[in-house]
């Protein structure tokens, strides 16, 4: 509507002018507007919980980055071992109890294995060996290490709280999805999990608001945009518009589906055509929207394509 408003004279931002622009657009350009329907109670609750979960994801990422930055600052080798595993309860327990390389070393191998084994039965001994190998790679104590030892346990405690909240929200999201008639249809498609299913139900619903799969792809920002200038410049580019949260959900679902033979075959074909990784995944996500739209329209479960049609 802001782009449409630029076609009208004046720059005032008033309710009266906005109402006139909306009414005139509905009269002369109805194809530019989407029908807004009242959501049922399940979708409304999903929207609120998923929105809060998105905020928790942002907070979790910020805290992890802060932790990894501190570890890199005082002991890069230790960060290479622990940084990628900050989601693991064993690593959180270790850093919450021993916040500095010196404290970890003083605890000793046997005590650390006993501490971590309840949280990581299979990897406790291997993780401890990797930690001590990393500790041996650095012999200098970086200035500020003592201060980091006070900050790291506090950050880990905050991160654990955020992750626990996400677990509670995930359980509630699953309960809400079980009560929704379309959840089983959506999750039957490879790559669509609980949170992706919730995002699709919030933004797409049963798909009746979209005239075709192409309209849904354009709304999600996955339809290619053609840009031409006379006959000298032409080509298709990725859209920078659309619903970014829905676009991310479709993209991650496509990435998760690469373990399926049909998705992997399509992705590999796009790579052989010269597309890089992201472009090939976007193409796969766009192709899956056609299938998803048909599933929502007909209320049918996902069926893998046969060898003849793959």
N, C-alpha and C positions, 0 to 999 in steps of 0.2 A: 504494500500500500504506500510505502514511502516513495518508491520509484514512480508509482502512478501519480502521487501528489505533486511530483516535480513537473508534471504536464499542465498543471493548473496555475493561474496567475497568483502572485503573492507568496510570501514566505511565512505568514502567520501560522502558529501552531495552536489552534483553538478547537474546542469540541465541535463547534458549529461547522468549521471548515472541514474537519475530518469527517463528520457525518455526511456532508455534501459530496466529498470525494468518494467515500464508500458507496453511497447511494448511486452516484453517477457511474461508478465502475460496475456495480451490480447490474445496472440497466444496459450499459453499452459493451461491457467486456465480461460477461458472466463466466467465461472460460478461465479467467484469471483467479477466481475465488474457489475455495473448497468449503463444502458444507461442514459445519461444526455440529456434532450431535452430542447430547448429554451422555457421558460415560456411565456405565453401571458401577455399582459399589465396588466390585472386585477390581476393575480397571482403575478406578479412582484411588483406591488404596494402594494398588501396585505403583501408580505414578508417584505417589508421595514417598513410598518406601524406596523405590528405585532411585528417585532423586536424592534422597538422603544417602543411599549407598554410593552414588556417584561422588558426593561430597567426601565420603569416607575414603574412597579410592584416591582422591586428590590429596587428602591429608596423609594417607599411608605412603604415597609416592614421595611427598615432601619430606616426611620423617626418614624414610629410607635413604633418600639422597643426602640428607644432613648426616646421617650415621656413616654412610660410605665416605662422605667428604672428611669427616673427623678421622676415621680409620686410615684413609689415604694420607692425611696430614701427619699422623704420628707413626704409622707403620704400614707402608704400601703392601708389603708381602702378606701381612695378616689380612688386609682388606681383600686381597685376591682370593683368599680362602673363604672368608666369612661373608663378604659383600653379596655375592650371588645367592646366599642361603639365608638371607634375613627373614624370609617367611617361615623358616623351619623353627618349630618350638625349641629344639635343642640349642640352636644358635642363640635364640632370644634368652634362654635360661643362662647360657654361658656368659653373655655380655651383661646381663642384668646382675649376675653374681660377681663377675670379675670384669671390671670396666677398663682395664689397661693391660698391655702386654706383660708388664712386670707382675701383676696380680695373677695372670693366667699361668705364667711360668712358675711362680711360687706354689701354686695349687698342685702342680705335679700331674703326671700322666694318669696315675691310678685314681686319684680323686676326681679328675675330669671325666674319666671313663665311667666311673660310678655315678657321677652326676648326670651324664648325658644318656646313658643306656636306657633309662625308662622312657625318654623322649624319642630316642633313635636307636632301637635295638640292633639294627643291621649295620649302621654306619658309625656308631659311637667310636670304636677303636680306630677306624680309618680316619675319621674326622680329627681325632686328637693327634694322630701322627702327622696329618697334614698341617695342623696348627703349630706343632712344635718344629716341624721342618721350616715353616714360614718364620717363626720366631728366631731360628738360628741364622736366617739370612741377613738379619740386621743387628749390628752390635752397638749402634749409637742410640742414645736417648734424645729424642727431638724435644726442644723447648715447647712447653705447653702440654706435655703428655699428662702431667698431674691434673691439670684443669680438665682435659678431655675425659679423664677417669671419673670425674664427678658428673659430667654432662651425659656421657654415653648411657649409664644405667637409667637415667631419667628419660632419655629419648626412647630407649628400649621399652620402658614401662608404658609410655604413651603409644608406641607402635603396637604393643600387645593388646592394649585396650581397644584400639581401632580395629584390629583383626578380630577380636572377640565380638565386637559389635557387628562386624560384617557377617560373622557366622550366624548370629541370632537373626539378622535380617534375611540371610539366605534361607534359613529354615521357614521363616514366615512367607517369603516369596514362593517357596515350594508349596506351602499349604494353599496359598491363594491360586496358584496355577492349577492345582489339582481340582479346584472347584470351577475352573473355566473350561467350557466345552471345546475351545480351539487349541488348548495347550498341547494335547496329545497329537493333534495334527501337525503343529509346528515342530515339536521335539522329535517327531518321526524322521525329520530331515537331518542327515548327518551334519554335524558341526553346530547345531543349535542346542544350546544348553539352557539352564534355568534363567540366567540373567538376560541372555539374548532373546529368549522367548518372551520374557516380560517386556523388554524394550519394543519388540515387534507388536505385541498386543497393545501397548500404550500408544504408539505412533501410527500403526497401520490398522489395528482392529481386525475386522473380517475382510478388509480390502474393498468394501463396497464404495468407499469414498473415491476410489481411483478407477478411471475408465478402462485402463489397460495396464499391463505390466510395465510398459514404457513410461506411463505417467508415474507409477510408483518408483521406478528407477530414477526419474528426473527429480522427484521429491526428495529422494535419499542422496542426490548428488552423484549418482553412479552412471548417469547417461552421458556419453561423450558430447562435448560442445564443439560445433563446427564454426570456425572463424575464417572468413574469406575477405579479401580486399581486391576487388576486380578479378583479374585472372593471374595475378602475380603471387599472392600469398593465400594459401589454403591449407586446410588440415583439420584434424580433430584433436581436441585436448581434453584433459580431465576437468570436470566442472569443479569450481571452487565454491559453489553454492549448495543449497540443499540442507537437509536436516543432518547435522554433523554427528549427533549421537546415533541416529539410525544408520548412517553411513558406516560408522565405526563398528556397529553391531554386525552388519552384513559382511564387512571386511574380515572381522575376526572369525565369524562363522565360516567364511570361505577358507580362511587359513586353517581352521580346525578340521575342515573336511578333506584336507589333502591326504589323510590316511586312507580315504576311500578310493578304490581303483578308478572310478569314473571321473572324480574330481582331479585326481593326480594326472590322468591321461589328458584331460582338457588343459590343465596348467602346463604340462610338459609340451603340449602342442603349441601353446602360445609362446613359450620360451624359445622353441625352435623357430618360430616366426620372427624372432628378434626382439620380443618384448622383455623388459627387465622384470625383476621379481614383483615389484609393486604393481606395475601395469598388468602383469599376468593375473595377479590376484584380483585386481579390480574387474578384469574381464570375466573371471570365474564368478565373482560376486554378482555381476550383472546377469550372467547366464542363469544363476540360481534364483534370481528374482522372478524370472519367467516361470520356473517350476513352482516357486512358493506362491506366486499369485494364482496359479491354476489350482493348487492345493486349497487355498483359502476360498476361492470361488466355488469349487465343487465339494468342499468338505471332505477331501480324500487324503489318505496317508501317502507318504513318500514311497515311490517305487523306483528302484534303481533301473536305469536304462539297460536294454538288452545289448548284447555284443554287436548286433547288426545296426543299432541306432546310436551307439555311443560315439 
